[in-house]
Amino acid sequence: MTATGTAPLRKRAARPAPAKVPRRRRLTERRSKALAFIVLTAPMLIGLAVFRYVAIGWSFLLSFSEARRTISLGKWVGLDNYKELLSDERFRDSLTMIVLFTAMIVPVTFVASLGLAVLVNRVRRGRAFFRTAFLLPAAVSYVAAAMIWKMALFSGVPSGLANTIGALFGADATPWIQTQSPPLYWIVLVTLRLWLQVGLYMILFIAGLQSIPPHLYEAASLDGAGPWRTFRSITFPMLRNTSVAILLLMFIAALQAFDEFYAIFSTGASLGSEPVRTPLMHLYGVALQDQDYGVGSAGAFLLTLLIVLITLVQGRILGFARDKD
């Protein structure tokens, strides 16, 4: 003890300096890591380049060539393939049909997924169960789901589920897919797409709902705001960026519709007898049945341009990633 009554300070033992790694060893380790990265990623990058980007570039060149029954570059025809496609009345009708389908399915899917998200987010017990139950259909193949809708739910025979339910109310058996006046097949298509997509968009909306600060709802409750006013003044405005992103995904998915239309209306024969035809169905017939790969490639890029333009217009009108306040 010292005179002041405190224990003398002990000298801390100096820590040994870390051993320096030789420069040659560091270079060797870096090279081995870089080599491992190249070896692991090279197959994926090569496959992506060959089967995606090279294919897209070759298809772009084919759209300016006369390529019938061959994928080799033929006579350079410039924009003739694009002009021929735009002058085709069937292609123009398919564009009109897909725009009408998009205008119908997007609002319905948006409202249904948002409503389900709000309801599921309020559930205190079993929330994970409901999220999983509604999300599972998103993992089902469009073709498999379309065959279930076509052969079991809306098969048109009296034993089909839709006709069985209708028989309970005294309705006769209805050929849902074959009836064109009124066009009952739209019920089949819309319900199928809703079942497949609503769960996925519901999960995205739930993620947006859970990012809203709780104190906003507490302040609204103190002000005496009801459920509808709270949703209109707080929930929906705070979901703005999420809503814009989901609308973008919905527009792209609707404009690319093919699988369920083809699976439901396909009869094993060549295309042409179906009551409705999407642009991709028309291009499928042109490229793979008529084997006019030049016109088919031109149609693919026209459809891509249409999707890009709609995306830009939507971004211009609604905006994206803006501040929520």
N, C-alpha and C positions, 0 to 999 in steps of 0.2 A: 504494500500500500504506500502511496506517496503522501506527502503532507496534506494535500487537499482531500484525501479520503477516496480517491478514485484509483482504480487498477491501472497499471501502466499499459499503454497500447502495444499490442503485439504486432510485429511486422508480418505482413502477409507474404506468403511464399510466392515468388514470381512464377507465373505460368510459363511452361516451355513454349517457345515459338513453334507454330505449325511447320512441319517439314515441307519444304518447297518441292513441288512436283516438277520433275525435269521437263523442259520445253518439248523435247522430242516425244516424251510420253504423252503430254497433253495433245500434241498434234495427232498422234496415233489414235487416241481415244476419240477425238473429233472425227477423224476419217472413218473409223469403224462405225460410229453412230450415223454418219452421213450415208455410208454404204448400206447399213441396215435399213435406213429410211427409204433409200432408193429401191432396194430389193423388195421391200414390203409394199410400196405404193406403185411401183412400175407396172405390174400387171393390170391394176385397176385403171391407171392413167392411160395406158396403151389401149385397153379395151374401150374406155370412154372416148378416146380420140377417134378410134377406128369406127366403132359402131354408132357413135352419136354425131360428132362434129364432121367427120369426113362424109358420113351419110347425108347430113343436112346440106353440106356444100355441094355434093354430087346431085342431090335432088334439086337444088337451086339452079344448077347448070342444065339439068334435064327440063326444067320449066321453060327454058328458052330454046329447046331443041325438039325436033320431030322424032319422038321415041315411041314407036308403036311395036309392041311385042318384043321389045329389047330395052335394057337399061343402059345400053351404050349411047354415047353422045352421037346424035345423028345430024341432020341438016339444021343449021341455025335458022330459027324462024322468028326470033325476037319476041315481040309481045303477042304474037298470033295465038298462042295457047291461052293467054289470059283473055283475049278478045273472044275467042271461041267459047270459053267457059262462061263469061259474062253474058254472052248472047244466047246461052242455053236456058230456055224457059224453065226446065226442071230444076236447074241449079238456083235460079232466082227464086223459084217457089220454095225451095228448101231453105234459103236464107230468110225468106219471110216467115216460114214456119218456125224456125229456130228462134227468131226474134220474138215472136208471139209466145212461144214456149218459155223463153227466158223471162219475159214480162209477167208471165203467170206464175212460174214456179219459184222465182227468187223472193217475191214478197211473202208468199205462203210459207216457204221454208224459214225465212228470216223471223217472221212473227211466231211460228211454232217453236223454233229453237230458243228464241229469247224468252217466251213464256215458260217453257219447260225449265230453262236455266234459273229463272226467278223462283219458280216453285221448288225445285230441288235444292236451291241454295238456302231456302228457309227451313228445310227439314233438319231437325236436330238429331234424330236417330235414324240410322240406315241410309245416310247420305251417300256413302261409298257404294252401297248396293244399287241405288237408283242410278248413280253415275255409270256404273259398270253395265247395268241392264240396258240403258239407253245407248251406250257406246258400242256394245257388241255388234249390232247390225253393220256398223261402219267397216268391220273386218270381213264381211261377207262379200264374195265376188258378185259383181253386177249381173253376170250371166247366170250364176246359180240362183240368185234372188229372182231374176226375171223368169226363170223356168218354174220356180215355185209359184209365182203369181199367175203364170200362164196355165199351168197344168193342175194346180190345186185350188188356189183361191178364186180365180176368175176363169175357170176352165170352160164355162158355158154349159156344162152338163148339169143335170139336177143335183148330182152329188157334190158339186163344187161348193166351197165354203160360202161364197157370196150368194149363190142361189139357194143354199140350204137356209141361210138367215132370211133371205127374201121370202121363202116358202112359209116361214113362221108367220109372216104378215099377209099371206095370201097372194104373193106375187108369183108370176110364172117364171120358169127358167129363162134366163137371158144370155144370149151369146155376147159377152161383154166386149171381146176383142173384135169380133166380126161386125158388130152393129155400128154403122156409120151415120145413121140419122135417127136419133141424135148420136154424136160421136162419143159413145160410152167408153171407148178405149182410152180416152184421156183420164178417166178415173183410175184405170189400171196403171197408167204411166205416172201420174202424180202421186198416188199412194205409194207406189214402189220407190220412187225417188225420195219421198219424205221419210220412209222407213229406213232407207240407207244413209241419209245424210243428216237428219235432224240431230242425232246423238252426238256426232262429231262437232257440229257448230254449237250445240248446247254446252259441251265441255269448254270450248273457247270462251263462250259468254260467261260461264261460271268463273273461269280464271280472271276475266275482267271484273266481275262482281266482287270477287274476293280482294281485289286491289283497291277498292273504294275505301277511303278512310272511315272508320266507324263513327268518328265524332260528328260527321256530317248528318248521319241519321239521328244521333242523339240530339243535335241542335234542332233538327226538323221536328222531332218528337216533342221537345220542349215548347216549340212554337205552335203545336197543335195541328201539324200537317197530317192529313190522312194518307192511306196507302197509295192512292192514285196520284195525289199531289207530290208525294215523296218520290214516286217513280218518275213522274214527268219532270220534276225540278232537280233531282239529284241523280237517280240511277241512270236514266237514259242519257243525259248530257255527259256523265262521267264515263259512259261506255262508247263515246264517240269514236275513238281510234280503233277500238275492238270491232265496232260495227262496220267501219269503213273497210277494215281488213277482211272481215267475213263476207261482206257484200262483194268484194273483189274475187274471193274464192268461189262464191256462188255463181257470179257471172261467167267466170272461166269454165267452171264445171258444166253449166247449162249449155254454153256455146259448143262444148266438146262432146255433147251427148251422142252416144253411138250404141254402146253395149246393150242397154235395155231395149232400145228401139229395134235393133237388129234381132235380138233373141226373141222378142215377143212377136214380131211380125214376120220372122223368117219362116218359110214353109218348105225349105229344102230346094226350092227353085231359085232362079236368078232374081235379083232385085227388080222392082218395077211394078209389082201388084200391091205393095203396101199402101195403106191409106195416108200415112204421113212419112216423110223422108227428111232426115236431117242432112246438113251439108256433108258430114263425114260418111253417111251412107251413100250419098251420091258419088263422092270421090272414091269410095270403096268399089262401087260398080264400074266407074270409069277406069280405074287403075288395075284392079285385079280381075275383073270380068271382061271388060273390053280391051284390057292390056294397053291402054293409052297412057303410058307413064309420064309423058310430057304434060298433057292436060291435067292429069292427076296431081303432079307435083306443083303445077301452077295453082290449082285449087287449094292445096295445102298451105301455100304461102299467102294466098288471098284470105283464107280463114285466119291465119296467124295475124295478118295485118288488121283484120276486123277486130280480133280480140285485143290487140295492142291499142287500137284507136279507142275502143270502148273503155279500156283501162285508163287511158290518158284523160278521156272526157270525165270519167268518174272521179279521178284524182283532182281534176280541175274544179269540178263542181263541189264535191264533198271534202276534198283535201285529205291529207294523210299525215299522221304523226304530228298534228298540231297540238298546241297546249290545250289542256282541258278547261282552263279558265277563260 
